[in-house]
Amino acid sequence: MRDVISVLIAEDQGLLRASLRALIDAEPGLTVVGAVADGDEAVALTRRERPDVVVMDIRMPGLDGIEATARICADPDLADTRVLVLTMFELDDYVLGALRAGASGFLLKDADPQVLVDAVRTIHSGQSLLGASVMTRLLAHSVPGGGTPGHLEGLTPRQRQVLMLIARGLSNSEIEEELGITRATCRSHITALLARLGARDRAQLVIAAYESGLVAPTASHDH
């Protein structure tokens, strides 16, 4: 029997908050341990309940979702808690702020209910929820030009390759195939990258790759 994934919801719109709660509670293997309307309550209840996943609205009264995410992700007692950000627009500057703060991914509020449920499970499994194309557009929109690769100087050539492939949106198995390495070796490289770059998860590795200039955001063809 698999453990139940505990979820906390932070959403200031009452109707959506109730809908999210009903949706998640109805799903086998998921349970809602709390639903709050602002960031301060989200941080306080997360510290008390220590949920596996926090579904976090960005724009809330008082403490917003970005600052709430930053406080949760900076708390060593909450190292196992993952944050999934909900947003109205995928090219929202706030989204990148939330990802920098430590969120493991984001989802549009009008996403299909099953997509949300799958996203909670994906985040909980330790994966990030960032489509490569969406992340590229987001960073092209939000990051002015290339960054400086200074903080990547300590990486080995192989670690740089792995980081590049992560930034392109490849899964572990795709990276293993691309580089001809074993699962254990791939995981070892990713663990080293997380430690060396001070990143919480894959989402922050992707941001580091773009902001260091290792990978350049590509301009959208329809813009």
DRENNUKOL-919700 format. One record per residue: x, y, z of N, C-alpha, C, CB in turn. Coordinates in steps of 0.001 Angstrom, whole numbers, plus 500000, padded with zeros to 6 digits. Glycine has a CB too. Layout:
N
XYZXYZXYZXYZ
...
This chain:
223
500851498793500000500000500000500000500877501243500000499042500013501234
500677502086499039501487503301498952501005504320499967501437503895497532
501951505118500449501580506169501383500686507186500692502829506852501959
499821507786501488498943508832500964499733510139500855497685509017501875
499568510842499748500228512139499537499374513230500166500455512422498012
499950513954501114499213515033501784499409516344501034499672515183503256
498311517076500873498312518303500061497717519458500853497521518093498746
498364520615500762497806521843501341497485522796500191498808522506502372
496333523452500256495900524365499192495931525798499711494473523996498684
496591526691498964496592528120499282496009528853498075498049528642499629
494787529334498206494059529978497094493046530945497688493345528913496170
493114532218497255492247533211497897490813533219497374492837534572497717
490553532597496228489183532548495707488456531349496325489180532454494141
487429531648497092486733530610497844486199529469497000485616531215498588
485600529798495866485000528768495018486075527834494464484206529412493865
487169528415493982488249527598493433488912526774494537489292528486492727
489059527378495697489672526657496823488835525419497183489811527595498061
487521525598497243486634524477497562486662523418496454485194524980497777
486731523875495204486771522942494072488054522112494089486656523708492742
489168522772494350490449522072494417490445521039495538491597523071494622
489876521443496658489821520527497814488998519285497476489218521244499053
487832519499496868486963518379496520487639517463495499485624518892495969
488295518071494512488968517302493456490073516420494031489554518247492397
490931517015494856492076516284495387491639515232496407493072517253496026
490672515588497262490210514633498271489527513417497659489262515314499228
488958513601496466488250512501495810489201511528495117487262513051494803
490453511914495032491433511118494292492096510087495206492499512031493657
492135508817494817492798507801495640494275508135495858492665506419494986
494729507989497088496139508234497383496482509680497666496963507767496257
495490510578497590495720511993497901494773512430499012495525512882496636
495239513309499881494364513859500912494728515313501184494457513028502208
493729516158501385493956517578501682494030517756503195492823518476501070
495141518325503670495319518517505112494999519943505543496744518169505514
494669520797504575494309522166504909494104522996503660495373522796505783
493257524029503770493017524942502656492919526348503228491716524557501858
493780527242502745493871528587503311493751529641502215495194528762504075
493577530904502629493264531969501671494383532983501476492036532686502112
495475532862502250496569533820502040497913533190502386496349535089502885
498970533903502026500316533373502167500762533149503599501263534279501512
500389534064504505500777533897505908500195532603506479500310535107506745
498919532376506184498272531143506658498927529922506021496755531162506340
499308530053504741499940528937504032501247528528504703500199529311502567
502072529517505043503358529227505686503134528607507062504210530514505809
502226529206507843501977528721509207501444527287509199500982529647509930
500482527016508314499882525678508282500841524651507693498584525698507476
501674525075506744502676524162506181503673523754507260503414524821504987
504074524698508087505009524374509178504368523423510190505473525663509890
503061523561510371502382522709511345502088521311510796501089523366511787
501588521274509557501136520004508975502222519266508185499958520258508074
503232520006507720504304519432506886503752518574505734505244518583507755
502943519177504868502369518419503750503442518031502737501268519236503059
503136517034501926504065516630500861504095517671499749503670515254500286
502918518228499426502802519185498319501926520357498742502216518500497053
502360521576498409501529522775498591501126523270497210502294523901499400
499812523377496974499297523967495732499102525449496029497935523270495244
499937526292495415500067527691495827499620528680494751501497527978496203
498615529488495068498244530596494202499322531675494329496824531158494571
499582532401493250500623533434493319500089534737493902501206533691491932
498954535176493385498452536498493790497400536344494879497859537262492576
497825536641496102496930536565497256497100537817498098497211535291498103
496082538175498879496212539353499752497262539108500829494854539701500406
497864540183501320498895540040502346500150539447501739498397539163503509
500648538393502345501846537707501851501494536971500556502413536710502925
502191537322499449501834536670498182502481535291498070502257537545496991
502114534578497009502561533206496840504057533065496645501864532600495688
504699534085496069506150534008495862506884534034497193506634535164494970
506521534995498040507190535106499344506847533903500222506785536421500056
505608533442500137505215532257500915506026531041500461503689531978500764
506189530908499140507004529806498591508439529908499074506968529813497050
509004531128499040510389531339499474510578530934500934510792532808499281
509610531284501784509734530959503216509621529454503452508655531699504032
508725528817502719508558527365502864509816526640502380507312526873502073
510328527047501215511471526352500622512778526633501357511614526747499172
512826527728502111514041528066502861514057527405504242514161529586503012
512944526806504639512835526196505965513392524776505925511360526190506452
514515524508506633515107523169506576514173522073507068516370523141507384
513232522423507951512269521439508448511267521025507378511530521995509652
511210521813506274510246521529505204510957521087503923509377522770504923
512129520484504090512934520096502927512204519110502013514249519485503389
511265518338502567510554517339501758509244517870501163510261516115502602
508895519103501494507657519690500960507926520326499601507076520744501942
507090520021498633507219520582497284506092521580497030507200519455496211
506388522621496257505394523649495954505039523631494467505916525041496363
503738523547494192503209523633492832502445524943492719502288522402492486
502897525823491846502306527151491723501164527161490704503376528170491323
500080527802491066498956527992490150498987529419489621497597527691490855
498785529579488322498832530914487722497797531044486617500234531210487170
497413532266486336496447532523485263497132532550483902495714533848485507
498394533003483876499100533187482612500479532538482682499226534688482271
500816531713481694502099531013481765503293531947481572502143529918480724
503097533070480864504202534018480689504088535156481698504218534579479248
503939534787482934503766535739484016505111535904484722502653535272485012
505579537153484860506857537380485543506860536769486941507154538880485630
505664536712487560505584536145488900505973534669488918504181536316489455
505712533974487814506000532548487755507492532298487932505512531954486427
508313533058487211509766532883487320510227533205488736510506533779486295
509612534203489343509949534543490725509661533391491667509182535776491169
508536532724491443508158531591492290509112530420492084506713531155491995
509519530192490825510453529110490542511825529405491164510586528902489018
512256530658491090513516531039491729513427530840493242513871532508491400
512240531076493779512041530949495228512051529496495678510730531601495639
511932528568494716512022527161495082510857526296494660512172527056496518
509848526883493983508719526071493515509217525009492530507633526967492847
508571523853492533509004522746491673508323522765490308508726521422492357
507419523681490092506752523764488798505530524646488886506364522379488300
504883524839487746503674525653487760502631525063486826503990527101487362
501390525460487068500264524943486309499277526077486098499594523738487032
498667526106484923497648527120484659496361526767485404497378527246483135
495660527792485873494441527564486645493336526909485825493941528867487209
493396527055484503492345526443483679492746525052483171492019527353482490
493787524474483789494224523133483389493129522110483682495533522744484120
493139521038482926492193519954483145492385519379484559492374518845482067
491288519028485249491411518495486613492383517322486727490059518062487109
492376516424485749493284515276485808494745515714485697492952514278484691
494983516795484947496343517328484812496845517821486169496384518481483767
495950518463486930496323518947488264496678517775489180495174519779488881
495836516754489168496078515581490011497406514921489641494919514567489875
497635514761488341498907514182487872500086515052488283498893514009486341
499889516379488243500959517310488602501364517152490065500520518751488333
500373516976490930500663516775492358501528515529492540499345516646493179
501183514465491838501953513217491950503365513386491361501210512061491229
503453514111490251504758514342489609505688515113490531504584515104488284
505167516186491115505952517019492032506405516184493234505125518252492504
505478515396493766505791514592494951506870513560494659504536513895495465
506916513068493427507901512039493069509311512598492925507494511365491777
509441513925493046510760514546492967511080515139491612511799513551493314
510148515034490668510368515619489346509859517063489333509661514777488241
510368517842488396509838519194488234508756519161487170510964520206487854
507906520164487203506813520235486245507033521461485366505425520294486967
507939521306484409508288522425483539508398521911482115509617523103483991
507440522249481296507568521908479891508718522706479294506245522180479127
509560522049478513510739522727477959510351523951477136511549521759477095
509307523826476312508924524948475446508390526118476263507870524501474426
507596525810477287507048526863478140508167527547478909506000526290479115
509112526749479432510214527314480206511081528208479320511066526193480835
511302527785478086512105528585477167511437529933476910512321527834475842
510132529913476653509405531170476402509397532048477645507958530881475952
509205531419478787509158532158480049510473532870480299508837531218481216
511586532140480102512898532730480359513275533752479304513954531649480424
512893533507478051513155534485477000512414535781477299512741533931475622
511239535624477891510393536768478242510935537502479464508955536308478504
511551536763480390511884537334481692513359537623481925511417536427482742
514241536907481202515677537085481446516290537958480358516400535714481506
516787539141480707517366540017479699518757539544479268517440541442480227
518849538957478077520146538531477547520721537342478290521124539672477599
521978537038478033522636535909478695523214536339480024523738535323477808
523397535388480894523976535678482191525473535441482168523322534832483272
526058535340483345527478535037483431527635533619483953528220536055484343
528478532826483300528593531421483690529513531188484872529076530619482536
529820532239485628530785532134486713530502531010487689530836533409487450
529251530873488122528964529879489147528909528463488573527652530208489835
529175528316487266529245526979486677530699526523486508528525526959485320
531653527355486903533069527053486666533517525744487314533928528186487183
532919525407488457533346524206489166532788522909488611532965524318490582
531936522993487587531318521786487040532279521048486109530028522142486291
532183519731486125532952518935485169532277519029483803533068517444485636
533004518715482734532375518733481397531125517848481327533383518274480338
531164516686481991530005515792481964528823516400482716530368514429482569
529117517065483837528042517720484592527400518837483769528584518286485921
528209519545483015527668520587482131526740519986481073528814521360481448
527169518832480536526333518154479535524990517760480133527050516909478982
525034517188481327523796516758481991522900517964482266524113516010483313
523505519050482746522745520263483038522082520808481770523660521332483662
522803520797480675522282521274479399521050520458478963523380521203478321
521156519141479130520056518265478721518842518433479641520517516798478719
519098518653480931517996518936481861517278520208481423518520519079483325
518073521235481058517492522511480628516678522366479347518590523544480421
517041521377478517516284521135477288515027520314477542517157520430476267
514835519909478803513607519212479162513677517701479081512523519677478302
514896517137478946515008515683478853514818515024480221516369515292478264
514193513858480215514015513082481442515320512345481749512819512075481307
515386511746482941516590510987483306516884509886482294516432510379484704
515848509135481904516069508021480978516546508525479616514781507197480813
516046509694479195516499510270477921517947510749478015515586511438477505
518314511294479174519700511731479386520634510528479375519836512505480723
520202509445480041521011508215480075521264507708478659520308507119480918
520214507722477839520340507233476465521233508153475633518955507113475812
521016509450475787521773510450475015523277510354475299521268511871475342
523633510172476583525044510193476976525639508797477134525201510954478270
524793507763477025525295506398477175525787506105478575526403506148476197
525037506593479575525437506372480970524356505569481692525689507727481698
524707505008482837523757504205483610522839505106484422524500503224484538
521766504496484925520823505245485770521532505784487009519629504348486186
522365504950487630523073505363488849524011506543488573523873504179489428
524697506485487426525616507575487069524851508866486818526443507203485826
523727508758486126522902509932485846522440510569487154521684509550484970
521938509746488055521467510263489344522596510898490140520825509148490160
523768510297490045524934510829490742525293512226490221526131509877490583
525252512394488899525538513712488304524508514743488745525562513619486764
523235514354488761522177515298489136522306515688490608520782514686488864
522601514707491462522809515000492888523959515989493068523097513698493676
525041515782492308526197516678492383525845518081491902527357516120491557
525056518159490832524632519459490305523782520216491327523844519274488996
522847519515491952521985520149492959522831520719494096520953519133493514
523809519933494551524650520377495663525546521544495254525504519216496175
526171521437494087527139522445493655526475523786493344527893521951492433
525266523718492792524569524954492408523601525435493487523812524742491105
523546524714494591522645525111495676521190525102495235523017526491496189
520851524156494360519489524090493811518655523087494587519518523712492317
517376523403494727516463522536495473515993521363494623515261523335495969
515791521619493340515308520551492461515600520895491002513791520319492665
515057520090490093515321520264488661514910521631488157514604519204487869
513819522158488676513338523464488211514421524523488376512067523880488979
515103524498489521516146525493489756517398525208488929516501525537491236
517623523949488584518732523636487679518472524233486296518934522105487574
517228524131485844516868524704484535517116526208484533515383524405484191
516673526876485583516864528328485677518352528669485701516165528890486940
519137527901486461520584528154486542521239528012485173521246527190487545
520806527012484399521385526789483075521119527972482151520825525507482458
519906528512482203519564529655481355520217530941481839518059529835481303
520161531178483140520652532460483660522173532546483627520158532672485086
522860531408483587524320531416483502524790531605482069524893530123484070
523850531478481113524227531582479713524635530255479102525341532556479564
524578529152479880524922527831479356523948527445478245524906526768480485
522685527802478440521657527588477416520999528926477146520596526512477864
520833529275475887520225530561475547518742530383475257520934531198474336
517879531218475865516466531167475516516293531481474022515651532163476389
515453530713473352515223530945471930513999531802471741515070529625471175
514069532705470794512934533598470553511787532814469942513338534772469631
510574533191470313509404532510469772509194532910468324508152532829470603
508822531961467481508649532259466058507402533101465788508574530965465265
506451533058466745505201533785466475505161535107467220503991532935466865
506317535570467657506345536825468399507117537887467626506969536616469786
